[in-house]
Amino acid sequence: MDMSGYPLNPIALELGPIQVHWYGIIIGVGIALGLYLAMRESERLGWNKDIFADLIIWAIPAAIVCARIYYVLFEWEYYSQHPGDIIKIWRGGIAIHGALIGSVASAFVFSKVRNISFWKLADIAAPSIILGQAIGRWGNFMNQEAHGDEVSRTFLENLHLPDFIINQMYIEGTYYHPTFLYESIWNVIGFVILLSLRRTSIRQGEIFLSYLIWYSIGRFFIEGLRTDSLMLSEYLRMAQVISIVLLFIAIILWIVRRKTGMASSKYNVKEE
């Protein structure tokens, strides 16, 4: 008996020739919720809450463009032959590390223009970023992408997953590891940890660095299960290499900032 069920429709709404994909809706929800949380926290710390509303105007386009460029560069063999597909981000194909590079770069420039602390800006944004990533992985779920190696239905049932997830992991006659779910859960745990750090006497910059450390550890191991990784070479997965680099950069910055006194200011000090 066929127990596979049917995959969910990745298209949420069709208005004539216009198709609204669940991928875009889910990403939009993640961005909106992250913005709301950042605005509330910035106001609590004495900043104008509109700072993040202004930042997102620049950060989101930069993140999307860099995420797509990052992905296209490592899949250039395909996109060089299909240049019309480069702009079709609704089909997936954006890299989180590229988005992170674009958003952090735009935030750094923004902080200099506004004459505010980049580290405090990044600290406030960190829980929003990892929550957005946790939500965004469900866009991959709807597209049946970012999955791992083949598994059996029994394996998935033993994880006590609901049927809608198990059925969505049935792709062209085969069941796959729901690596999107593993990363989403890892990021939700990270979100809770980062919120908890806000209640401590942690110093400026260290919530953001904690985010980089937590996310990089999880991404390194989960990436090893995936079948669609961007490859740096035959054996090196780009996301794993970047995760290791970010992990070491974050640890080194943490130590250097502590030793040099650059991290003397506490995160929870309210600005008047």
Secondary structure, DSSP 8 states (H G I E B T S, - for coil): ---------SEEEEETTEEEEHHHHHHHHHHHHHHHHHHHHHHHTTS-THHHHHHHHHHHHHHHHHHHHHHHHHTHHHHTT-GGGTT-GGG----HHHHHHHHHHHHHHHHHHHT--HHHHHHHHHHHHHHHHHHHHHHHHHTT-S-BSEE-HHHHHHTT--HHHHHHTEETTEEE--HHHHHHHHHHHHHHHHHHHTTTT-BTTHHHHHHHHHHHHHHHHHHTTBSS--BSSSS-BHHHHHHHHHHHHHHHHHHHHHHHTTT-SBTT----
